Amino acid sequence: MKFKIKNICCIGAGYVGGPSMAVIAKNCPDLEVNVVDINEERINKWNEKNLDKLPIYEPGLKEIIDQCRGVNLHFSSDVKRHIANADMIFISVNTPTKTKGLGAGQASDLKWVDSSAREISKYAKGQTIVVEKSTLPVKTAQTIKTILEESIIDSKHDSQNNLKFYVLSNPEFLAEGTAINDLENPDRVLIGGEDNQSIEALVDIYKNWIPEKKIITTNLWSSELSKLIANAFLAQRISSINSISALCESTGADISEVKLAIGSDKRIGDKFLNSGPGFGGSCFKKDISNLIYISNHYGLKEVSDYWQKVIEINEWQTKRITKLIVEKLFNTISFKKISVLGFSFKANTNDTRESPAIKICNDLLEESCKISIYDPKVHPKQIEDCLNLKQSKIFSKNICGEWTFSNSVIEASQNADAIVITTEWDEFRYIDWEKVHKDMRKPAWLFDTRSIVDVDLVNKAGINFWSIGRG
C-alpha cells in the first residue's frame, strides 16, 4: 500500500515545529500543513500580522511565514480537529530534563510526548503515520507505539475507522541561528522505522527539495540514538577546545592559531572549534545528561563518567570566566557596573535556554555588582525570567545585585567598569571602542569571551583587554 499524504499535523509550535513545518509547506505546496499547540499565546504570536513579533527569530523564517501562512501553512490551538484530519502527525514537543523524581537531572521528561500520543490515540482516524521529531531517549518509539496500539484494541473506537498507526523517527539536526538553511540544505535527513511504506511516504516529502542521496534510512532505535550521539559529539568538541583555551592562556599560546593548526587536519576539521564561555541551547546539556542516564541504566559506568566530564568542563569554563572578571577588577565588583553584551546562547537566535550568559550574570550579581544587559533580539521580560530577578529601571546607590536592560551598546557601557561580550553578534565586532571608552569608568576593562573584537582597535582605545584563549 502506498500512502497518499495530503494533510500534515505537527503537535508543538516551538523552535523545531514552527520552522520545520514552514519549510515543508514552502517546498510542498500541495500539502496542507497545520501546526498545533495548546499554548494559545504562542499560537497567537505565530499568527501575528507583524512578522517581527513571531515567537522565534531565525534568519529567513519570517519570509517563509509571509509566503505560506494562510495558504497551506496554518497555526491553530484546535488540536483535536487537525489530528483527526491528518495523514501524518509530527510530535515536536519539549522534552526537558526531569527536575524531580527518578532520573532527576539526567533523564528526559516525556510527559508531553506521552500526552501527545494519547491525544493522537483519541482523535486520529484511519491510516496515520506518527513521526517523532523531538529529541528522545532510545526506545521512546516503543512507548508511543504501545499507547497507540492499545487505543486500537479499546472498544470505544469505532471499528469502521480502519485505525492503524505507523511510527517513524525523524530527528532534527538544526543549529539555531542557521535553522532555515539547515532545513533547506541539510547535511542529511535521518528517518528510522520498521515499515517500508511509511518510511517511503516521508522520504517522498523530503525529496521535493532534498537529493535522495542525503536521505538516510535506519531502524527506529538507530535513528533515536544517532540524534543523542550527534549532539554529544558536538558538545564534546566545544568542551575540548574550551579546556585548551585555558591552557593557551597559561602558556602564552593563541587559541585562534591552535584552532587553525588542528582544524586544517582534514581528519579533525574546523567545525565547532571556536572557544567561548561554554555551550548552551536546548539540546547539548539535555542530550548528554540523557546519554549519561541511559549508560548508567545499562551498567556502562565508564561511558557515563566520560560524558559527565564533558558537562563538568563546560560548567567549569563558565565559572572560571566570572572568577577572572572579579580578579581583574581588583578582586571586588561590589557597587561596580558591568555591561553584558549578548544574552542569547549564540548569535542569530533569541533562544536563551542554557545560555552561558545566564550563569555569568547570576554569578556576577552574587558579587553585588550592577549589570546592564544589551541583546539585539532578546526581550527584557525573557531576561527577567531567566535571571528570576526583576530589573531595576534606575540603579540605586545602596542596593547591590541589580540589573537593567539597555537598548544599545553605548547605553549599556555608560559609566561601566567593564564590558563582557557573551554572544557573538556581528554588531559587537564593529564597536567604536574609542567612543565607548570615553563613557566608561577608568580603568576600563573589556572581556571578550567570544574572541570576536579587533585587538588592535581595543588597544588603541586604551581599554584593558582580556580575550578567551589569549589572555
ABEGO torsion letter per residue (X at the ends): XBBBBABBBBBEABAAAAAAAAAAAAABAABBBBBBBABAAAAAAAABABAAABABBBBGAAAAAAAABGAABBBBABAAAAAAABABBBBBBBBBBBABEBGBGABBBAAAAAAAAAAAAAABBEBBBBBBABBBBBGAAAAAAAAAAAAAABAABBAAAGBBBBBBBBBBBBBBGAAAAAAABBABBBBBBABAAAAAAAAAAAAAABBAAABBBBBAAAAAAAAAAAAAAAAAAAAAAAAAAAAAAAAGBBAAAAAAAAAABAAAEABGABBBAEBBEAAAAAAAAAAAAAAAAAGBAAAAAAAAAAAAAAAAAAAAAAAAAAAAAGGBABGBBBBBBEABABBGBABABGBAAAAAAAAAAAAGBBBBBBBAABBAAAAAAAAGBBBBABBBAABBGBBBBBABAAAAABGBABBBBABABAAAAABBAAAAAAABBOBBBBBBAAGABBAAAAAAAGBBBBBBGAX
